[in-house]
């Protein structure tokens, strides 16, 4: 693909997992959005949700395999479905693109491979293997990889080793705290200086509050790389690591994360668009939503194009 793709304003999609739940998905254990990949009866829901974001103006949709990392499947005793759910997420994204008949790109989700919102401190070789196993499965279906809600430089290092080997460009999504540092304590500038290579398409703050997006953008705009955000609308500024609130057992009905994290119900599409315009006016070219952002939010921010 064109490595300069994000040099002009592009619209990413919104929060697939939470939108699936809002549209009726009943989750299992801690599988969250992966539940919709396991049973064929839920596949059309995934397709329709992708299409709702495409129709709202998204230039890019992200494959629905954020919670299909191997560690999450092990926790829920379905490790044997790893290949199936990751490939199925891609097939459903491709189907949605084809049905929409629109010229959109598919980003292959490569999430942090252990917990979410916290640095992965496991042996680096284990992290590399986890990234490799997931990336190798989704490679044939995607235009680029999206490193989704990554919390440390070690994880960036591990993921980039794999994506370079597979020769597919990456959009890097960093999770950032209120102090404008990653959960690992590293700054965004340190990450870019140490790990940026010619395969990077851009850099975004991933699944963070509007306040953190605004603060981190001051730093990102000076790093000479296309930048932006996938903002969440949780009711808290800093979400807890997932294992601290998503505790359903593998044989139980899963819990909606917004029960613990809340949601900013007062943030309408127009409010989010007004916020996004400030960041775009400051140089951002990559804008979209994460958890609790809906098609109506994307529809409004897409008007900025």
Buried (B, 14 or more C-beta within 10 A) or exposed (E): EEEEBBEEBBBBBBBBBBBBBBEEBEBBBBBBBBBBBBEEEBBEBBBBBBBBBBEBBBBBBBBBBBBBBBBBBEBBEBEEBBEBBBBBBBBBBBBBBEEBEBEBBBBBBBBBBBBBBBBBEBEBEBBBBBBBBBBBBBBEBBBBBBBBBBBBBBBBBBBBBBBBEBEBBBBBBBBBBEEBBBBBEBBBEBBBEEBBEEBBBBBBBBBBBBEBBBBBBEBBBEBEBBBBBBBBBBBEEBBBBBBEEBEBEBEEEBBBBBEBBBBBEEBEBEBBBEBBBEBBEEEBBBBBBBBBBBBBBBBBBBEBE
